[in-house]
Amino acid sequence: MINNNFPIPFVKKGIISNFFENKGVEHIYLDGHNNLGFSGGPVVYYSIEKKDHRVAAVISAFESTDEPIYRGDTATDLVYRYNTGIIVSHSILHAVEVIKANPIGFKISA
């Protein structure tokens, strides 16, 4: 029995591509590969100053684009959704705000 039947997460890696703020929401864009089901997962970094791992953000989505399907050299009416490799995450500060505004479950200190 692996991990006492608890799910084991996939561990992926990426590199920060951009920081962006929109309507007061801080986004961190990562260049990496994200899969469906990763939303809510942590974006972790190593703090050289504190000498430990920290959570910077929470994964929200991945950017995708619809690409045409070709038959030979001719595009058909069909498309497939292509994962661009851009991961969208929200600053952990926003997750902490939501947790503090809804104090249910396990008590945290942040």
C-alpha positions as CSV (number, residue, x, y, z in Angstrom):
1,M,0.0,0.0,0.0
2,I,1.6,3.2,-1.2
3,N,1.4,6.2,1.2
4,N,-1.4,4.6,3.3
5,N,-3.8,5.1,0.4
6,F,-3.4,8.8,0.5
7,P,-3.0,10.4,-3.0
8,I,0.5,11.4,-3.9
9,P,0.7,14.7,-5.9
10,F,2.6,15.2,-9.1
11,V,5.5,17.5,-8.6
12,K,6.3,19.8,-11.5
13,K,8.7,22.6,-11.9
14,G,8.6,25.9,-13.7
15,I,10.3,29.2,-13.9
16,I,8.7,32.6,-13.2
17,S,7.8,34.2,-16.5
18,N,5.9,37.3,-15.3
19,F,4.3,39.1,-12.4
20,F,1.0,40.8,-13.2
21,E,-1.6,42.7,-11.2
22,N,-5.2,43.0,-12.5
23,K,-7.9,44.7,-10.4
24,G,-6.0,44.3,-7.2
25,V,-5.2,40.6,-7.8
26,E,-1.6,39.7,-8.0
27,H,-0.8,36.9,-10.6
28,I,2.4,35.0,-11.0
29,Y,2.8,33.5,-14.5
30,L,5.1,30.4,-14.7
31,D,6.6,28.8,-17.7
32,G,6.1,25.1,-17.0
33,H,3.6,22.4,-17.6
34,N,0.3,22.2,-15.7
35,N,-2.4,19.6,-15.9
36,L,-6.1,19.6,-15.1
37,G,-6.6,19.1,-11.4
38,F,-3.5,21.2,-10.3
39,S,-5.7,24.2,-9.4
40,G,-5.3,25.0,-5.7
41,G,-1.8,23.5,-5.6
42,P,1.0,25.5,-4.1
43,V,3.8,27.3,-5.9
44,V,6.8,26.8,-3.7
45,Y,10.2,28.5,-3.7
46,Y,13.3,28.3,-1.5
47,S,14.0,31.4,0.6
48,I,17.7,32.0,0.7
49,E,17.2,34.5,3.5
50,K,15.1,32.2,5.7
51,K,16.8,29.0,4.5
52,D,13.5,27.2,4.1
53,H,10.7,26.6,1.5
54,R,7.9,29.1,1.2
55,V,4.5,29.2,-0.6
56,A,4.4,32.1,-3.1
57,A,1.1,31.4,-4.8
58,V,-1.7,29.0,-5.5
59,I,-2.2,27.5,-9.0
60,S,-5.3,28.8,-10.7
61,A,-5.2,27.6,-14.4
62,F,-3.2,27.2,-17.4
63,E,-3.3,29.1,-20.6
64,S,-4.5,27.2,-23.7
65,T,-5.2,28.0,-27.3
66,D,-7.4,26.3,-29.9
67,E,-5.3,25.0,-32.8
68,P,-6.7,23.7,-36.1
69,I,-6.5,20.1,-37.1
70,Y,-5.2,19.5,-40.6
71,R,-5.8,16.8,-43.1
72,G,-2.7,16.9,-45.2
73,D,-2.1,20.6,-45.9
74,T,-5.8,21.5,-45.5
75,A,-7.3,22.8,-42.2
76,T,-10.5,21.0,-41.2
77,D,-13.4,22.5,-39.1
78,L,-11.9,20.6,-36.1
79,V,-9.7,22.1,-33.4
80,Y,-7.8,20.8,-30.4
81,R,-7.0,22.6,-27.2
82,Y,-3.3,23.1,-26.9
83,N,-1.6,23.7,-23.5
84,T,0.7,26.6,-24.0
85,G,2.9,25.9,-21.0
86,I,1.9,29.1,-19.2
87,I,0.7,28.4,-15.7
88,V,-1.5,31.1,-14.0
89,S,-1.3,31.4,-10.2
90,H,-2.6,33.9,-7.6
91,S,-0.4,35.3,-4.8
92,I,-0.7,33.4,-1.6
93,L,-1.7,36.6,0.1
94,H,-5.1,36.3,-1.6
95,A,-5.6,32.8,-0.3
96,V,-4.7,33.9,3.2
97,E,-7.3,36.8,2.9
98,V,-10.0,34.3,2.0
99,I,-9.0,31.9,4.8
100,K,-9.1,34.8,7.4
101,A,-12.5,36.0,6.1
102,N,-13.9,32.4,6.4
103,P,-12.4,31.1,9.7
104,I,-13.6,27.5,9.5
105,G,-11.6,24.3,9.7
106,F,-8.0,24.0,11.0
107,K,-6.7,27.1,12.6
108,I,-3.6,28.7,10.9
109,S,-1.3,31.5,11.8
110,A,-0.1,33.6,8.9
